[in-house]
Amino acid sequence: MGIRGFQTFIEQKLSLLHEIELHNCNVLFDGNSIYHQMYKECNLTCLFGGEYDKFYCYCKQLFESFRLCQIKYVFTFLLEFYSIHFHSVLSLYLMVLDLMIEN
């Protein structure tokens, strides 16, 4: 199952998920997925190339909440190559996770 299929699966099964609050932790994000989801959450129209000033404000608020909750975050945009270079990407993710755990 790819990222898009997984996203659709989660959206269809939201009632089965439990909400949790994160504090003082490390989080690894799939950058491609999160920026699309963030833009969707903003309820912005995509006219004339986008409302980037409003999206910037939304992003700034989100990252400020991460800072206040002492959440360290890493974004990766490598999943586009997932099927081609599985072992390389997996090794890189494991290395990033090890670095997050150490800090």
Secondary structure, DSSP 8 states (H G I E B T S, - for coil): --HHHHHHHHHHTGGG-------SEEEEEEHHHHHHHHHHHTT---GGG--HHHHHHHHHHHHHHHHHTTEEEEEE--GGGTTTSHHHHHHHHHHHHHHHHH-
